[in-house]
């Protein structure tokens, strides 16, 4: 939900809603044709490094100048461990 307002202001930006609860974002921004990509392992709720890397590789390939990211608690807590 937090990503909605900046996404409205910057329609050309790549929007990354990286938390578990993306239903609101998916509905409110349906006109932008969002693609849901899960990078959390459903069994462990931990970041799947391959899926996560693939997501960010596709973001780089988009060659956009602006990115909006809503991390959410489940992802935010794990990111420091991911980068170690």
PyMOL Python script that loads the backbone (N, CA, C, O; Angstrom):
from pymol import cmd

cmd.read_pdbstr("""\
ATOM      1  N   UNK A   1       0.820  -1.192   0.000  1.00  0.00           N
ATOM      2  CA  UNK A   1       0.000   0.000   0.000  1.00  0.00           C
ATOM      3  C   UNK A   1       0.862   1.254   0.000  1.00  0.00           C
ATOM      4  O   UNK A   1       0.521   2.238  -0.655  1.00  0.00           O
ATOM      5  N   UNK A   2       1.962   1.228   0.720  1.00  0.00           N
ATOM      6  CA  UNK A   2       2.842   2.384   0.793  1.00  0.00           C
ATOM      7  C   UNK A   2       3.360   2.776  -0.588  1.00  0.00           C
ATOM      8  O   UNK A   2       3.592   3.957  -0.847  1.00  0.00           O
ATOM      9  N   UNK A   3       3.539   1.828  -1.450  1.00  0.00           N
ATOM     10  CA  UNK A   3       4.078   2.094  -2.781  1.00  0.00           C
ATOM     11  C   UNK A   3       3.081   2.782  -3.706  1.00  0.00           C
ATOM     12  O   UNK A   3       3.476   3.328  -4.736  1.00  0.00           O
ATOM     13  N   UNK A   4       1.803   2.766  -3.358  1.00  0.00           N
ATOM     14  CA  UNK A   4       0.768   3.280  -4.249  1.00  0.00           C
ATOM     15  C   UNK A   4       0.935   4.765  -4.569  1.00  0.00           C
ATOM     16  O   UNK A   4       0.889   5.151  -5.737  1.00  0.00           O
ATOM     17  N   UNK A   5       1.128   5.594  -3.555  1.00  0.00           N
ATOM     18  CA  UNK A   5       1.180   7.044  -3.790  1.00  0.00           C
ATOM     19  C   UNK A   5       2.377   7.456  -4.648  1.00  0.00           C
ATOM     20  O   UNK A   5       2.187   8.207  -5.605  1.00  0.00           O
ATOM     21  N   UNK A   6       3.592   7.007  -4.358  1.00  0.00           N
ATOM     22  CA  UNK A   6       4.686   7.374  -5.263  1.00  0.00           C
ATOM     23  C   UNK A   6       4.506   6.788  -6.666  1.00  0.00           C
ATOM     24  O   UNK A   6       4.939   7.386  -7.651  1.00  0.00           O
ATOM     25  N   UNK A   7       3.873   5.625  -6.754  1.00  0.00           N
ATOM     26  CA  UNK A   7       3.638   5.010  -8.062  1.00  0.00           C
ATOM     27  C   UNK A   7       2.686   5.871  -8.891  1.00  0.00           C
ATOM     28  O   UNK A   7       2.825   5.954 -10.112  1.00  0.00           O
ATOM     29  N   UNK A   8       1.735   6.501  -8.240  1.00  0.00           N
ATOM     30  CA  UNK A   8       0.827   7.401  -8.943  1.00  0.00           C
ATOM     31  C   UNK A   8       1.559   8.648  -9.417  1.00  0.00           C
ATOM     32  O   UNK A   8       1.281   9.154 -10.504  1.00  0.00           O
ATOM     33  N   UNK A   9       2.480   9.144  -8.620  1.00  0.00           N
ATOM     34  CA  UNK A   9       3.208  10.362  -8.963  1.00  0.00           C
ATOM     35  C   UNK A   9       4.245  10.119 -10.057  1.00  0.00           C
ATOM     36  O   UNK A   9       4.504  10.997 -10.879  1.00  0.00           O
ATOM     37  N   UNK A  10       4.837   8.923 -10.062  1.00  0.00           N
ATOM     38  CA  UNK A  10       5.899   8.591 -11.024  1.00  0.00           C
ATOM     39  C   UNK A  10       5.489   7.371 -11.851  1.00  0.00           C
ATOM     40  O   UNK A  10       5.977   6.269 -11.602  1.00  0.00           O
ATOM     41  N   UNK A  11       4.605   7.550 -12.826  1.00  0.00           N
ATOM     42  CA  UNK A  11       4.073   6.410 -13.574  1.00  0.00           C
ATOM     43  C   UNK A  11       5.110   5.652 -14.408  1.00  0.00           C
ATOM     44  O   UNK A  11       4.874   4.503 -14.779  1.00  0.00           O
ATOM     45  N   UNK A  12       6.243   6.272 -14.706  1.00  0.00           N
ATOM     46  CA  UNK A  12       7.269   5.588 -15.500  1.00  0.00           C
ATOM     47  C   UNK A  12       8.233   4.774 -14.633  1.00  0.00           C
ATOM     48  O   UNK A  12       9.055   4.022 -15.158  1.00  0.00           O
ATOM     49  N   UNK A  13       8.137   4.919 -13.326  1.00  0.00           N
ATOM     50  CA  UNK A  13       9.058   4.231 -12.415  1.00  0.00           C
ATOM     51  C   UNK A  13       8.743   2.741 -12.345  1.00  0.00           C
ATOM     52  O   UNK A  13       7.600   2.322 -12.531  1.00  0.00           O
ATOM     53  N   UNK A  14       9.768   1.958 -12.076  1.00  0.00           N
ATOM     54  CA  UNK A  14       9.587   0.541 -11.796  1.00  0.00           C
ATOM     55  C   UNK A  14       9.147   0.447 -10.343  1.00  0.00           C
ATOM     56  O   UNK A  14       9.804   0.995  -9.458  1.00  0.00           O
ATOM     57  N   UNK A  15       8.053  -0.233 -10.095  1.00  0.00           N
ATOM     58  CA  UNK A  15       7.498  -0.374  -8.757  1.00  0.00           C
ATOM     59  C   UNK A  15       7.796  -1.764  -8.226  1.00  0.00           C
ATOM     60  O   UNK A  15       7.466  -2.764  -8.863  1.00  0.00           O
ATOM     61  N   UNK A  16       8.416  -1.823  -7.067  1.00  0.00           N
ATOM     62  CA  UNK A  16       8.714  -3.103  -6.417  1.00  0.00           C
ATOM     63  C   UNK A  16       8.014  -3.124  -5.067  1.00  0.00           C
ATOM     64  O   UNK A  16       8.423  -2.419  -4.144  1.00  0.00           O
ATOM     65  N   UNK A  17       6.975  -3.918  -4.946  1.00  0.00           N
ATOM     66  CA  UNK A  17       6.284  -4.110  -3.671  1.00  0.00           C
ATOM     67  C   UNK A  17       6.773  -5.450  -3.156  1.00  0.00           C
ATOM     68  O   UNK A  17       6.278  -6.497  -3.573  1.00  0.00           O
ATOM     69  N   UNK A  18       7.732  -5.424  -2.262  1.00  0.00           N
ATOM     70  CA  UNK A  18       8.461  -6.629  -1.895  1.00  0.00           C
ATOM     71  C   UNK A  18       7.998  -7.283  -0.597  1.00  0.00           C
ATOM     72  O   UNK A  18       8.715  -8.106  -0.028  1.00  0.00           O
ATOM     73  N   UNK A  19       6.814  -6.925  -0.129  1.00  0.00           N
ATOM     74  CA  UNK A  19       6.348  -7.594   1.077  1.00  0.00           C
ATOM     75  C   UNK A  19       5.387  -8.716   0.720  1.00  0.00           C
ATOM     76  O   UNK A  19       5.095  -8.950  -0.453  1.00  0.00           O
ATOM     77  N   UNK A  20       4.902  -9.405   1.741  1.00  0.00           N
ATOM     78  CA  UNK A  20       4.012 -10.551   1.507  1.00  0.00           C
ATOM     79  C   UNK A  20       2.596 -10.139   1.140  1.00  0.00           C
ATOM     80  O   UNK A  20       1.880 -10.900   0.489  1.00  0.00           O
ATOM     81  N   UNK A  21       2.185  -8.953   1.545  1.00  0.00           N
ATOM     82  CA  UNK A  21       0.801  -8.512   1.351  1.00  0.00           C
ATOM     83  C   UNK A  21       0.714  -7.561   0.166  1.00  0.00           C
ATOM     84  O   UNK A  21       0.690  -6.344   0.348  1.00  0.00           O
ATOM     85  N   UNK A  22       0.666  -8.098  -1.026  1.00  0.00           N
ATOM     86  CA  UNK A  22       0.648  -7.266  -2.235  1.00  0.00           C
ATOM     87  C   UNK A  22      -0.734  -7.129  -2.844  1.00  0.00           C
ATOM     88  O   UNK A  22      -0.884  -6.505  -3.894  1.00  0.00           O
ATOM     89  N   UNK A  23      -1.751  -7.700  -2.204  1.00  0.00           N
ATOM     90  CA  UNK A  23      -3.093  -7.702  -2.785  1.00  0.00           C
ATOM     91  C   UNK A  23      -3.597  -6.291  -3.071  1.00  0.00           C
ATOM     92  O   UNK A  23      -4.129  -6.026  -4.149  1.00  0.00           O
ATOM     93  N   UNK A  24      -3.433  -5.388  -2.110  1.00  0.00           N
ATOM     94  CA  UNK A  24      -3.917  -4.020  -2.298  1.00  0.00           C
ATOM     95  C   UNK A  24      -3.201  -3.352  -3.458  1.00  0.00           C
ATOM     96  O   UNK A  24      -3.835  -2.736  -4.315  1.00  0.00           O
ATOM     97  N   UNK A  25      -1.889  -3.471  -3.487  1.00  0.00           N
ATOM     98  CA  UNK A  25      -1.115  -2.868  -4.565  1.00  0.00           C
ATOM     99  C   UNK A  25      -1.528  -3.446  -5.911  1.00  0.00           C
ATOM    100  O   UNK A  25      -1.699  -2.707  -6.880  1.00  0.00           O
ATOM    101  N   UNK A  26      -1.689  -4.754  -5.975  1.00  0.00           N
ATOM    102  CA  UNK A  26      -2.064  -5.400  -7.232  1.00  0.00           C
ATOM    103  C   UNK A  26      -3.413  -4.879  -7.738  1.00  0.00           C
ATOM    104  O   UNK A  26      -3.591  -4.686  -8.941  1.00  0.00           O
ATOM    105  N   UNK A  27      -4.356  -4.653  -6.829  1.00  0.00           N
ATOM    106  CA  UNK A  27      -5.680  -4.168  -7.228  1.00  0.00           C
ATOM    107  C   UNK A  27      -5.646  -2.691  -7.603  1.00  0.00           C
ATOM    108  O   UNK A  27      -6.177  -2.293  -8.640  1.00  0.00           O
ATOM    109  N   UNK A  28      -5.019  -1.882  -6.752  1.00  0.00           N
ATOM    110  CA  UNK A  28      -5.025  -0.443  -6.994  1.00  0.00           C
ATOM    111  C   UNK A  28      -4.215  -0.048  -8.215  1.00  0.00           C
ATOM    112  O   UNK A  28      -4.527   0.946  -8.871  1.00  0.00           O
ATOM    113  N   UNK A  29      -3.189  -0.806  -8.527  1.00  0.00           N
ATOM    114  CA  UNK A  29      -2.345  -0.477  -9.668  1.00  0.00           C
ATOM    115  C   UNK A  29      -2.553  -1.445 -10.835  1.00  0.00           C
ATOM    116  O   UNK A  29      -1.658  -1.630 -11.660  1.00  0.00           O
ATOM    117  N   UNK A  30      -3.726  -2.055 -10.899  1.00  0.00           N
ATOM    118  CA  UNK A  30      -4.024  -3.025 -11.955  1.00  0.00           C
ATOM    119  C   UNK A  30      -3.860  -2.425 -13.339  1.00  0.00           C
ATOM    120  O   UNK A  30      -3.484  -3.128 -14.277  1.00  0.00           O
ATOM    121  N   UNK A  31      -4.136  -1.138 -13.479  1.00  0.00           N
ATOM    122  CA  UNK A  31      -3.994  -0.481 -14.782  1.00  0.00           C
ATOM    123  C   UNK A  31      -2.549  -0.481 -15.272  1.00  0.00           C
ATOM    124  O   UNK A  31      -2.307  -0.298 -16.465  1.00  0.00           O
ATOM    125  N   UNK A  32      -1.572  -0.686 -14.361  1.00  0.00           N
ATOM    126  CA  UNK A  32      -0.160  -0.746 -14.753  1.00  0.00           C
ATOM    127  C   UNK A  32       0.270  -2.173 -15.113  1.00  0.00           C
ATOM    128  O   UNK A  32       1.435  -2.426 -15.421  1.00  0.00           O
ATOM    129  N   UNK A  33      -0.692  -3.094 -15.067  1.00  0.00           N
ATOM    130  CA  UNK A  33      -0.446  -4.503 -15.396  1.00  0.00           C
ATOM    131  C   UNK A  33       0.718  -5.083 -14.577  1.00  0.00           C
ATOM    132  O   UNK A  33       1.743  -5.480 -15.130  1.00  0.00           O
ATOM    133  N   UNK A  34       0.537  -5.122 -13.252  1.00  0.00           N
ATOM    134  CA  UNK A  34       1.612  -5.617 -12.390  1.00  0.00           C
ATOM    135  C   UNK A  34       1.861  -7.110 -12.582  1.00  0.00           C
ATOM    136  O   UNK A  34       0.959  -7.874 -12.923  1.00  0.00           O
ATOM    137  N   UNK A  35       3.091  -7.493 -12.355  1.00  0.00           N
ATOM    138  CA  UNK A  35       3.487  -8.895 -12.413  1.00  0.00           C
ATOM    139  C   UNK A  35       3.899  -9.296 -11.008  1.00  0.00           C
ATOM    140  O   UNK A  35       4.762  -8.663 -10.399  1.00  0.00           O
ATOM    141  N   UNK A  36       3.280 -10.346 -10.499  1.00  0.00           N
ATOM    142  CA  UNK A  36       3.610 -10.803  -9.148  1.00  0.00           C
ATOM    143  C   UNK A  36       4.728 -11.836  -9.241  1.00  0.00           C
ATOM    144  O   UNK A  36       4.601 -12.855  -9.920  1.00  0.00           O
ATOM    145  N   UNK A  37       5.827 -11.547  -8.542  1.00  0.00           N
ATOM    146  CA  UNK A  37       6.975 -12.443  -8.504  1.00  0.00           C
ATOM    147  C   UNK A  37       7.271 -12.720  -7.039  1.00  0.00           C
ATOM    148  O   UNK A  37       7.495 -11.789  -6.264  1.00  0.00           O
ATOM    149  N   UNK A  38       7.275 -13.969  -6.659  1.00  0.00           N
ATOM    150  CA  UNK A  38       7.574 -14.313  -5.276  1.00  0.00           C
ATOM    151  C   UNK A  38       9.023 -14.760  -5.163  1.00  0.00           C
ATOM    152  O   UNK A  38       9.487 -15.597  -5.938  1.00  0.00           O
ATOM    153  N   UNK A  39       9.729 -14.199  -4.197  1.00  0.00           N
ATOM    154  CA  UNK A  39      11.101 -14.633  -3.967  1.00  0.00           C
ATOM    155  C   UNK A  39      11.280 -15.187  -2.558  1.00  0.00           C
ATOM    156  O   UNK A  39      12.400 -15.467  -2.132  1.00  0.00           O
ATOM    157  N   UNK A  40      10.162 -15.344  -1.832  1.00  0.00           N
ATOM    158  CA  UNK A  40      10.234 -15.967  -0.519  1.00  0.00           C
ATOM    159  C   UNK A  40       9.879 -17.438  -0.647  1.00  0.00           C
ATOM    160  O   UNK A  40       8.874 -17.786  -1.267  1.00  0.00           O
ATOM    161  N   UNK A  41      10.694 -18.294  -0.068  1.00  0.00           N
ATOM    162  CA  UNK A  41      10.412 -19.721  -0.050  1.00  0.00           C
ATOM    163  C   UNK A  41       9.163 -19.921   0.807  1.00  0.00           C
ATOM    164  O   UNK A  41       9.164 -19.524   1.972  1.00  0.00           O
ATOM    165  N   UNK A  42       8.094 -20.526   0.270  1.00  0.00           N
ATOM    166  CA  UNK A  42       6.848 -20.650   1.030  1.00  0.00           C
ATOM    167  C   UNK A  42       6.992 -21.485   2.300  1.00  0.00           C
ATOM    168  O   UNK A  42       6.278 -21.247   3.274  1.00  0.00           O
ATOM    169  N   UNK A  43       7.889 -22.445   2.306  1.00  0.00           N
ATOM    170  CA  UNK A  43       8.054 -23.304   3.482  1.00  0.00           C
ATOM    171  C   UNK A  43       8.830 -22.602   4.599  1.00  0.00           C
ATOM    172  O   UNK A  43       8.453 -22.681   5.768  1.00  0.00           O
ATOM    173  N   UNK A  44       9.901 -21.925   4.235  1.00  0.00           N
ATOM    174  CA  UNK A  44      10.766 -21.324   5.257  1.00  0.00           C
ATOM    175  C   UNK A  44      10.529 -19.830   5.450  1.00  0.00           C
ATOM    176  O   UNK A  44      10.966 -19.253   6.446  1.00  0.00           O
ATOM    177  N   UNK A  45       9.836 -19.201   4.494  1.00  0.00           N
ATOM    178  CA  UNK A  45       9.623 -17.741   4.494  1.00  0.00           C
ATOM    179  C   UNK A  45      10.952 -16.983   4.458  1.00  0.00           C
ATOM    180  O   UNK A  45      11.049 -15.853   4.936  1.00  0.00           O
ATOM    181  N   UNK A  46      11.959 -17.618   3.890  1.00  0.00           N
ATOM    182  CA  UNK A  46      13.260 -16.969   3.717  1.00  0.00           C
ATOM    183  C   UNK A  46      13.456 -16.611   2.255  1.00  0.00           C
ATOM    184  O   UNK A  46      12.824 -17.186   1.368  1.00  0.00           O
ATOM    185  N   UNK A  47      14.328 -15.668   2.023  1.00  0.00           N
ATOM    186  CA  UNK A  47      14.593 -15.210   0.663  1.00  0.00           C
ATOM    187  C   UNK A  47      15.248 -16.323  -0.157  1.00  0.00           C
ATOM    188  O   UNK A  47      16.258 -16.896   0.251  1.00  0.00           O
ATOM    189  N   UNK A  48      14.663 -16.619  -1.314  1.00  0.00           N
ATOM    190  CA  UNK A  48      15.255 -17.534  -2.283  1.00  0.00           C
ATOM    191  C   UNK A  48      16.234 -16.690  -3.095  1.00  0.00           C
ATOM    192  O   UNK A  48      15.822 -15.860  -3.905  1.00  0.00           O
ATOM    193  N   UNK A  49      17.517 -16.902  -2.879  1.00  0.00           N
ATOM    194  CA  UNK A  49      18.539 -16.053  -3.500  1.00  0.00           C
ATOM    195  C   UNK A  49      18.469 -16.055  -5.022  1.00  0.00           C
ATOM    196  O   UNK A  49      18.674 -15.015  -5.649  1.00  0.00           O
ATOM    197  N   UNK A  50      18.186 -17.189  -5.618  1.00  0.00           N
ATOM    198  CA  UNK A  50      18.097 -17.256  -7.075  1.00  0.00           C
ATOM    199  C   UNK A  50      16.950 -16.416  -7.610  1.00  0.00           C
ATOM    200  O   UNK A  50      17.116 -15.676  -8.580  1.00  0.00           O
ATOM    201  N   UNK A  51      15.784 -16.529  -6.979  1.00  0.00           N
ATOM    202  CA  UNK A  51      14.622 -15.747  -7.409  1.00  0.00           C
ATOM    203  C   UNK A  51      14.845 -14.258  -7.155  1.00  0.00           C
ATOM    204  O   UNK A  51      14.476 -13.418  -7.976  1.00  0.00           O
ATOM    205  N   UNK A  52      15.448 -13.939  -6.020  1.00  0.00           N
ATOM    206  CA  UNK A  52      15.720 -12.547  -5.670  1.00  0.00           C
ATOM    207  C   UNK A  52      16.701 -11.918  -6.656  1.00  0.00           C
ATOM    208  O   UNK A  52      16.483 -10.803  -7.130  1.00  0.00           O
ATOM    209  N   UNK A  53      17.779 -12.637  -6.964  1.00  0.00           N
ATOM    210  CA  UNK A  53      18.746 -12.133  -7.940  1.00  0.00           C
ATOM    211  C   UNK A  53      18.114 -11.978  -9.312  1.00  0.00           C
ATOM    212  O   UNK A  53      18.374 -10.998 -10.011  1.00  0.00           O
ATOM    213  N   UNK A  54      17.284 -12.939  -9.704  1.00  0.00           N
ATOM    214  CA  UNK A  54      16.608 -12.858 -10.986  1.00  0.00           C
ATOM    215  C   UNK A  54      15.688 -11.652 -11.076  1.00  0.00           C
ATOM    216  O   UNK A  54      15.594 -11.004 -12.119  1.00  0.00           O
ATOM    217  N   UNK A  55      15.011 -11.359  -9.973  1.00  0.00           N
ATOM    218  CA  UNK A  55      14.139 -10.185  -9.937  1.00  0.00           C
ATOM    219  C   UNK A  55      14.944  -8.920 -10.185  1.00  0.00           C
ATOM    220  O   UNK A  55      14.558  -8.087 -11.004  1.00  0.00           O
ATOM    221  N   UNK A  56      16.054  -8.773  -9.485  1.00  0.00           N
ATOM    222  CA  UNK A  56      16.834  -7.552  -9.643  1.00  0.00           C
ATOM    223  C   UNK A  56      17.591  -7.492 -10.970  1.00  0.00           C
ATOM    224  O   UNK A  56      17.870  -6.403 -11.472  1.00  0.00           O
ATOM    225  N   UNK A  57      17.917  -8.622 -11.528  1.00  0.00           N
ATOM    226  CA  UNK A  57      18.509  -8.612 -12.875  1.00  0.00           C
ATOM    227  C   UNK A  57      17.489  -8.094 -13.887  1.00  0.00           C
ATOM    228  O   UNK A  57      17.844  -7.340 -14.792  1.00  0.00           O
ATOM    229  N   UNK A  58      16.230  -8.492 -13.740  1.00  0.00           N
ATOM    230  CA  UNK A  58      15.196  -8.006 -14.667  1.00  0.00           C
ATOM    231  C   UNK A  58      14.932  -6.521 -14.457  1.00  0.00           C
ATOM    232  O   UNK A  58      14.598  -5.815 -15.408  1.00  0.00           O
ATOM    233  N   UNK A  59      15.078  -6.038 -13.226  1.00  0.00           N
ATOM    234  CA  UNK A  59      14.914  -4.608 -12.958  1.00  0.00           C
ATOM    235  C   UNK A  59      16.024  -3.822 -13.652  1.00  0.00           C
ATOM    236  O   UNK A  59      15.765  -2.778 -14.250  1.00  0.00           O
ATOM    237  N   UNK A  60      17.249  -4.316 -13.575  1.00  0.00           N
ATOM    238  CA  UNK A  60      18.376  -3.648 -14.240  1.00  0.00           C
ATOM    239  C   UNK A  60      18.160  -3.623 -15.749  1.00  0.00           C
ATOM    240  O   UNK A  60      18.435  -2.618 -16.405  1.00  0.00           O
ATOM    241  N   UNK A  61      17.670  -4.727 -16.293  1.00  0.00           N
ATOM    242  CA  UNK A  61      17.437  -4.815 -17.731  1.00  0.00           C
ATOM    243  C   UNK A  61      16.329  -3.869 -18.203  1.00  0.00           C
ATOM    244  O   UNK A  61      16.273  -3.526 -19.384  1.00  0.00           O
ATOM    245  N   UNK A  62      15.452  -3.447 -17.294  1.00  0.00           N
ATOM    246  CA  UNK A  62      14.374  -2.524 -17.662  1.00  0.00           C
ATOM    247  C   UNK A  62      14.914  -1.151 -18.040  1.00  0.00           C
ATOM    248  O   UNK A  62      14.247  -0.392 -18.743  1.00  0.00           O
ATOM    249  N   UNK A  63      16.114  -0.830 -17.579  1.00  0.00           N
ATOM    250  CA  UNK A  63      16.795   0.427 -17.901  1.00  0.00           C
ATOM    251  C   UNK A  63      15.926   1.651 -17.635  1.00  0.00           C
ATOM    252  O   UNK A  63      15.838   2.561 -18.460  1.00  0.00           O
ATOM    253  N   UNK A  64      15.299   1.656 -16.493  1.00  0.00           N
ATOM    254  CA  UNK A  64      14.489   2.804 -16.063  1.00  0.00           C
ATOM    255  C   UNK A  64      15.328   3.659 -15.120  1.00  0.00           C
ATOM    256  O   UNK A  64      16.279   3.176 -14.504  1.00  0.00           O
ATOM    257  N   UNK A  65      14.965   4.926 -15.018  1.00  0.00           N
ATOM    258  CA  UNK A  65      15.710   5.841 -14.168  1.00  0.00           C
ATOM    259  C   UNK A  65      15.189   5.880 -12.738  1.00  0.00           C
ATOM    260  O   UNK A  65      15.924   6.260 -11.827  1.00  0.00           O
ATOM    261  N   UNK A  66      13.942   5.497 -12.526  1.00  0.00           N
ATOM    262  CA  UNK A  66      13.349   5.573 -11.199  1.00  0.00           C
ATOM    263  C   UNK A  66      12.841   4.213 -10.755  1.00  0.00           C
ATOM    264  O   UNK A  66      12.295   3.439 -11.541  1.00  0.00           O
ATOM    265  N   UNK A  67      13.039   3.942  -9.454  1.00  0.00           N
ATOM    266  CA  UNK A  67      12.575   2.716  -8.834  1.00  0.00           C
ATOM    267  C   UNK A  67      11.914   3.066  -7.512  1.00  0.00           C
ATOM    268  O   UNK A  67      12.431   3.883  -6.751  1.00  0.00           O
ATOM    269  N   UNK A  68      10.784   2.457  -7.241  1.00  0.00           N
ATOM    270  CA  UNK A  68      10.080   2.637  -5.980  1.00  0.00           C
ATOM    271  C   UNK A  68       9.998   1.259  -5.337  1.00  0.00           C
ATOM    272  O   UNK A  68       9.499   0.316  -5.950  1.00  0.00           O
ATOM    273  N   UNK A  69      10.487   1.136  -4.102  1.00  0.00           N
ATOM    274  CA  UNK A  69      10.484  -0.159  -3.425  1.00  0.00           C
ATOM    275  C   UNK A  69       9.805  -0.052  -2.071  1.00  0.00           C
ATOM    276  O   UNK A  69      10.162   0.790  -1.247  1.00  0.00           O
ATOM    277  N   UNK A  70       8.823  -0.912  -1.853  1.00  0.00           N
ATOM    278  CA  UNK A  70       8.161  -1.074  -0.559  1.00  0.00           C
ATOM    279  C   UNK A  70       8.612  -2.438  -0.051  1.00  0.00           C
ATOM    280  O   UNK A  70       8.151  -3.469  -0.540  1.00  0.00           O
ATOM    281  N   UNK A  71       9.508  -2.446   0.926  1.00  0.00           N
ATOM    282  CA  UNK A  71      10.103  -3.702   1.367  1.00  0.00           C
ATOM    283  C   UNK A  71       9.194  -4.543   2.243  1.00  0.00           C
ATOM    284  O   UNK A  71       9.125  -5.755   2.043  1.00  0.00           O
ATOM    285  N   UNK A  72       8.507  -3.969   3.186  1.00  0.00           N
ATOM    286  CA  UNK A  72       7.705  -4.764   4.108  1.00  0.00           C
ATOM    287  C   UNK A  72       8.590  -5.426   5.147  1.00  0.00           C
ATOM    288  O   UNK A  72       9.784  -5.626   4.923  1.00  0.00           O
ATOM    289  N   UNK A  73       8.010  -5.758   6.267  1.00  0.00           N
ATOM    290  CA  UNK A  73       8.775  -6.269   7.412  1.00  0.00           C
ATOM    291  C   UNK A  73       9.473  -7.598   7.133  1.00  0.00           C
ATOM    292  O   UNK A  73      10.634  -7.768   7.506  1.00  0.00           O
ATOM    293  N   UNK A  74       8.789  -8.543   6.485  1.00  0.00           N
ATOM    294  CA  UNK A  74       9.375  -9.875   6.307  1.00  0.00           C
ATOM    295  C   UNK A  74      10.637  -9.826   5.451  1.00  0.00           C
ATOM    296  O   UNK A  74      11.595 -10.548   5.724  1.00  0.00           O
ATOM    297  N   UNK A  75      10.647  -8.996   4.435  1.00  0.00           N
ATOM    298  CA  UNK A  75      11.825  -8.871   3.585  1.00  0.00           C
ATOM    299  C   UNK A  75      12.873  -7.986   4.222  1.00  0.00           C
ATOM    300  O   UNK A  75      14.064  -8.291   4.170  1.00  0.00           O
ATOM    301  N   UNK A  76      12.439  -6.896   4.821  1.00  0.00           N
ATOM    302  CA  UNK A  76      13.351  -5.919   5.408  1.00  0.00           C
ATOM    303  C   UNK A  76      14.234  -6.538   6.486  1.00  0.00           C
ATOM    304  O   UNK A  76      15.417  -6.209   6.579  1.00  0.00           O
ATOM    305  N   UNK A  77      13.679  -7.420   7.293  1.00  0.00           N
ATOM    306  CA  UNK A  77      14.445  -8.050   8.355  1.00  0.00           C
ATOM    307  C   UNK A  77      15.518  -8.988   7.802  1.00  0.00           C
ATOM    308  O   UNK A  77      16.551  -9.192   8.440  1.00  0.00           O
ATOM    309  N   UNK A  78      15.281  -9.552   6.633  1.00  0.00           N
ATOM    310  CA  UNK A  78      16.202 -10.526   6.069  1.00  0.00           C
ATOM    311  C   UNK A  78      17.273  -9.923   5.170  1.00  0.00           C
ATOM    312  O   UNK A  78      18.301 -10.561   4.942  1.00  0.00           O
ATOM    313  N   UNK A  79      17.068  -8.731   4.658  1.00  0.00           N
ATOM    314  CA  UNK A  79      18.011  -8.160   3.701  1.00  0.00           C
ATOM    315  C   UNK A  79      19.433  -8.046   4.238  1.00  0.00           C
ATOM    316  O   UNK A  79      20.367  -8.375   3.506  1.00  0.00           O
ATOM    317  N   UNK A  80      19.648  -7.601   5.468  1.00  0.00           N
ATOM    318  CA  UNK A  80      21.051  -7.554   5.941  1.00  0.00           C
ATOM    319  C   UNK A  80      21.733  -8.926   5.887  1.00  0.00           C
ATOM    320  O   UNK A  80      22.907  -9.020   5.528  1.00  0.00           O
ATOM    321  N   UNK A  81      21.003  -9.986   6.241  1.00  0.00           N
ATOM    322  CA  UNK A  81      21.566 -11.343   6.186  1.00  0.00           C
ATOM    323  C   UNK A  81      21.846 -11.755   4.733  1.00  0.00           C
ATOM    324  O   UNK A  81      22.817 -12.457   4.452  1.00  0.00           O
ATOM    325  N   UNK A  82      20.990 -11.312   3.831  1.00  0.00           N
ATOM    326  CA  UNK A  82      21.140 -11.659   2.416  1.00  0.00           C
ATOM    327  C   UNK A  82      22.453 -11.127   1.866  1.00  0.00           C
ATOM    328  O   UNK A  82      23.129 -11.810   1.097  1.00  0.00           O
ATOM    329  N   UNK A  83      22.818  -9.909   2.257  1.00  0.00           N
ATOM    330  CA  UNK A  83      24.002  -9.272   1.705  1.00  0.00           C
ATOM    331  C   UNK A  83      25.292  -9.688   2.371  1.00  0.00           C
ATOM    332  O   UNK A  83      26.365  -9.303   1.906  1.00  0.00           O
ATOM    333  N   UNK A  84      25.233 -10.457   3.443  1.00  0.00           N
ATOM    334  CA  UNK A  84      26.465 -10.910   4.117  1.00  0.00           C
ATOM    335  C   UNK A  84      27.151 -12.013   3.367  1.00  0.00           C
ATOM    336  O   UNK A  84      28.195 -12.499   3.802  1.00  0.00           O
TER     337      UNK A  84
END
""", "prot")
cmd.dss("prot")
cmd.show_as("cartoon", "prot")
cmd.util.cbc("prot")
cmd.orient("prot")
